[in-house]
Amino acid sequence: MKQYVQQIRQYSKDHRDNLTTFTIIIGIVALVIATVVAIVYSSAPKIIYEPTRACSLLTVVEAKSLLGGRTIRTNNTAPQVSADNATSQCGYADGNPKTGEMLVIAIIVRAGVNDEGVARNNTDFAAARPEKGVQDIEGLGDDAFFNEANGQLNILDGRNWMILSYGVGSDPLSNALSDAKALASKILDPSPAPSNF
């Protein structure tokens, strides 16, 4: 055993410079890794608000009240976080075998996951409003407009920007504002009842 200990000591003496260099390199690599982890962690969005799932806003039962008893869910994506927002989608169809006549509901929700995301939603919502072919809608969320060019109702409600489409899937330009409002009434939380006190 003494022989092995002596060999290790001799090896250490003979290669002291190499071992010192190796230790320094390991220390530098560990420092670089720690720095990269710190940068990645600090640049990730801070999720303060739970992202909204589009299909949680309109259940299959609620969709059936608009599309009929053969309603099927066609899309249900979980919120995907990008920067300070999370986007999810939900879709339903009336089950009509004639695809040219099939009624569909499409919901896209872009939710702010923190205050920066909510501010970005407000800015981007205003920028997305076309100059022509748009109807401003009162009484839906904080702000709303119907884009006649694509048959979509855009609603800014709290931290959520919702884009709703309801009508014949093959002809979104035929989507009626009245149908989009009916869909919105199922999705938006009703205002609390006034207190009698």
C-alpha positions in Angstrom: 0.0 0.0 0.0 2.9 2.4 0.8 4.2 1.7 -2.6 1.0 3.0 -4.2 0.9 6.1 -2.0 4.5 6.9 -2.9 3.7 6.4 -6.6 0.8 8.8 -6.3 3.0 11.4 -4.5 5.7 11.1 -7.1 3.2 11.4 -9.9 1.7 14.5 -8.3 5.2 16.0 -8.0 6.1 15.2 -11.6 2.8 16.5 -13.0 2.1 19.4 -10.6 1.9 22.0 -13.4 -0.5 19.8 -15.5 -2.7 19.2 -12.5 -2.8 22.9 -11.6 -3.7 23.8 -15.2 -6.4 21.1 -15.2 -7.9 22.4 -12.0 -8.0 26.0 -13.4 -9.6 24.8 -16.6 -12.3 22.9 -14.6 -12.9 26.0 -12.5 -13.3 28.2 -15.6 -15.7 25.7 -17.2 -17.8 25.6 -14.1 -17.9 29.4 -14.0 -18.9 29.6 -17.6 -21.7 27.1 -17.1 -22.9 29.0 -14.0 -23.0 32.2 -16.0 -24.9 30.7 -18.9 -27.5 29.2 -16.5 -27.9 32.6 -14.8 -28.4 34.4 -18.1 -30.9 31.9 -19.3 -32.8 31.9 -16.1 -32.9 35.7 -15.9 -34.0 36.0 -19.6 -37.0 33.6 -19.3 -40.3 35.3 -18.9 -41.6 35.5 -15.4 -45.0 33.9 -15.4 -47.2 35.8 -12.9 -50.6 35.1 -14.3 -51.8 31.6 -15.3 -52.2 31.4 -19.1 -55.7 31.0 -20.3 -56.7 27.8 -22.1 -59.0 28.7 -25.0 -61.1 25.6 -24.6 -61.7 26.5 -20.9 -63.6 29.6 -22.2 -66.1 27.5 -24.2 -66.9 23.9 -23.3 -68.3 21.3 -25.7 -71.7 21.6 -24.0 -71.7 25.4 -24.6 -70.5 24.9 -28.1 -73.4 22.5 -28.7 -75.8 25.2 -27.8 -74.5 27.2 -30.7 -73.7 24.4 -33.2 -76.1 21.6 -32.4 -75.9 18.1 -30.9 -73.3 16.7 -33.3 -70.7 19.2 -32.3 -67.1 18.0 -32.2 -64.0 19.6 -30.9 -61.5 20.0 -33.7 -58.7 21.9 -32.0 -57.4 22.2 -28.4 -53.9 23.5 -28.0 -52.4 24.2 -24.6 -51.0 27.7 -24.0 -47.6 28.2 -25.7 -45.5 30.8 -23.9 -43.5 33.1 -26.0 -41.9 36.2 -24.5 -44.5 37.7 -22.1 -47.6 36.1 -23.7 -49.1 32.6 -24.0 -51.3 31.7 -27.0 -53.8 28.8 -27.1 -56.5 27.8 -29.6 -59.8 25.9 -29.5 -62.1 24.9 -32.3 -65.4 23.2 -32.8 -67.4 22.1 -35.8 -71.1 21.2 -36.2 -70.3 17.7 -37.6 -71.9 18.5 -41.0 -70.6 16.0 -43.6 -70.9 18.7 -46.3 -67.7 20.6 -45.6 -68.8 23.5 -47.7 -71.7 24.1 -45.3 -69.9 23.1 -42.0 -70.3 25.7 -39.2 -67.2 26.2 -37.1 -66.1 28.1 -34.1 -62.5 29.1 -33.7 -61.1 30.8 -30.6 -57.6 32.1 -30.2 -56.5 33.5 -26.9 -53.3 35.5 -26.4 -52.9 35.9 -22.6 -50.4 38.2 -20.9 -48.5 36.1 -18.4 -47.1 39.1 -16.6 -47.6 42.9 -16.7 -45.3 43.4 -19.7 -47.4 40.8 -21.6 -50.6 42.6 -20.7 -49.2 45.9 -21.9 -48.0 44.3 -25.1 -51.5 42.9 -25.7 -52.9 46.4 -25.4 -50.4 47.8 -27.8 -50.7 45.0 -30.4 -54.5 45.0 -30.1 -54.6 48.7 -31.0 -52.1 48.1 -33.9 -54.2 45.2 -35.3 -57.3 47.3 -35.7 -57.7 47.9 -39.5 -58.4 51.4 -40.7 -61.2 50.2 -43.0 -63.8 47.5 -42.8 -64.0 47.4 -39.1 -66.9 47.9 -36.6 -66.1 49.1 -33.1 -68.2 47.1 -30.6 -69.4 48.5 -27.3 -70.0 46.4 -24.2 -67.7 43.5 -24.9 -64.6 43.3 -22.7 -62.4 46.4 -22.4 -62.4 47.0 -26.1 -63.7 45.1 -29.2 -63.9 45.4 -32.9 -65.3 43.2 -35.7 -63.0 42.9 -38.7 -65.3 42.5 -41.7 -62.4 41.5 -44.0 -61.8 38.2 -42.2 -65.1 37.8 -40.2 -63.3 37.9 -36.9 -64.4 39.5 -33.6 -61.4 40.8 -31.6 -61.9 41.4 -27.9 -59.5 42.8 -25.4 -60.7 41.6 -21.9 -58.4 42.2 -19.0 -55.1 40.4 -19.8 -56.6 38.4 -22.7 -56.8 39.3 -26.4 -59.4 36.9 -27.9 -60.0 36.4 -31.6 -63.4 34.7 -32.3 -64.7 33.3 -35.5 -68.1 31.7 -35.9 -69.8 30.8 -39.2 -69.3 28.7 -42.3 -65.7 27.5 -42.2 -65.2 27.6 -45.9 -66.5 31.2 -46.1 -65.3 33.3 -43.2 -66.3 36.5 -44.9 -69.9 35.4 -44.4 -69.5 35.4 -40.6 -72.1 37.7 -39.1 -71.4 40.1 -36.2 -74.6 38.9 -34.5 -73.2 35.3 -34.4 -69.8 36.4 -33.2 -71.6 38.4 -30.4 -73.6 35.3 -29.4 -70.3 33.4 -29.2 -68.7 36.2 -27.1 -71.6 36.2 -24.7 -70.9 32.5 -23.9 -67.2 33.2 -23.5 -66.9 36.4 -21.5 -67.5 36.3 -17.8 -70.8 38.0 -17.0 -70.6 41.1 -14.9 -71.3 40.5 -11.2 -74.9 41.1 -10.2 -75.4 44.5 -8.5 -75.6 44.3 -4.7 -78.9 45.0 -2.9 -77.0 46.4 0.1 
